[in-house]
Amino acid sequence: MDETKLDAVATASMHPHPGNPNVPTSCPAMTVAMLYVPVQVWETPYDAETGLARGTIFPSLDKPFVGEGSWAR
């Protein structure tokens, strides 16, 4: 499908919305996503070899995957 047809398909699936013509008809007043990122305090990082093995250089972000659910059984 060429670019012109793709634009027409995208436009057909949208409807005019005050301030944003690209809001889909399925959720015109809905917030799609919200983000919260806490400030990370600087800490002494792992050395390069440990950081590579652990997947992070920051000890406070070192959260190993244990392969099971987080709830008690």
HELIX and SHEET records of a PDB file:
HELIX    1   1 GLU A    3  ALA A   12  1                                  10    
HELIX    2   2 ALA A   48  ARG A   54  1                                   7    
HELIX    3   3 PRO A   59  LEU A   61  5                                   3    
END                                                                             
